[in-house]
C-alpha cells in the first residue's frame, strides 16, 4: 500500500510486483506506453471484463500485456476494468519507486484470488512468455494486436483544449507522467459522463492535476470525460514540446468555456 498522495486502494485488492533488472527498458517507453494504455482502457466501463490483450506500438521496442485468469463457464474472466485501472496505477508507481526501469510483472489479486496480471516487457518477451494466470491461452490471444478502435471514440462533445506554460521551474518527467496516468483513472472511476464541479488528482512529488468548472464564469456541463481528454492532450503537448513544468489548461465544449485548471507542483494559482 502507498499513502494517500499516491494510491489508495481497497484492502481486498493486492498486487504482487516482480522486477527483472536483467531486462532494462527505456523509461520514456514505459511511461508513454502507460499513458496510452490508461487512455484506452478508461474508455470502457469499470465492470468491463478483459481477456488477454497486448499493447505494442510498432515504433517502440517494448509494450504492455494484460492477461486474465480463465474461470471457465459463462464468465471466463474476472479481470474487470476497475482492476486493470488499479493495477496499471500500481505497476507504474512501483516501477518509478524501484531502483531501475526494467521488465516488471504485476500479479493482481482480489480477496486472495488471482484475477490476472499486467506486464511491461520487451516486445519479444510479450510474444513468447507463458501466462502465469490463464490456463487456456491459444495463439490468437498471444499475437500482437493494436488497441480496440472503440476505445478511441470519445463521446465527449466538441472539445477544445487550450494549453499554456507557466513558471519555468521544471517538474520531474516521471511525476508528470504518473499524475497524468492517475488522473485518467480517477476520471473513469467518477463515471465519464457524470457531471462534476471539479476534478482534483494528487500524486507523488506534490504534483496536482486540477480542473474546476460548472459555475461562475463557466458555461455548459463539465464532465469527468473532459478531464480525461484534457489530460491526454496536455501530456501529448508536454512530450512534443519537451516542457515539463506548470501548465495551464482551459477546456471549451461546443465553444463554451467549461473548465480551467492545469498541472502544477502544489496548489495551482488562479487561472483566468
HELIX and SHEET records of a PDB file:
HELIX    1   1 UNK A   27  UNK A   41  1                                  15    
HELIX    2   2 UNK A   81  UNK A   97  1                                  17    
HELIX    3   3 UNK A  123  UNK A  128  1                                   6    
HELIX    4   4 UNK A  139  UNK A  142  1                                   4    
HELIX    5   5 UNK A  149  UNK A  152  5                                   4    
HELIX    6   6 UNK A  173  UNK A  190  1                                  18    
HELIX    7   7 UNK A  204  UNK A  206  5                                   3    
HELIX    8   8 UNK A  224  UNK A  241  1                                  18    
SHEET    1   A 5 UNK A  13  UNK A  24  0                                        
SHEET    2   A 5 UNK A 102  UNK A 110 -1                                        
SHEET    3   A 5 UNK A 113  UNK A 122 -1                                        
SHEET    4   A 5 UNK A  62  UNK A  68 -1                                        
SHEET    5   A 5 UNK A  53  UNK A  55 -1                                        
SHEET    1   B 5 UNK A 159  UNK A 165  0                                        
SHEET    2   B 5 UNK A 247  UNK A 253 -1                                        
SHEET    3   B 5 UNK A 256  UNK A 265 -1                                        
SHEET    4   B 5 UNK A 207  UNK A 213 -1                                        
SHEET    5   B 5 UNK A 198  UNK A 202 -1                                        
END                                                                             
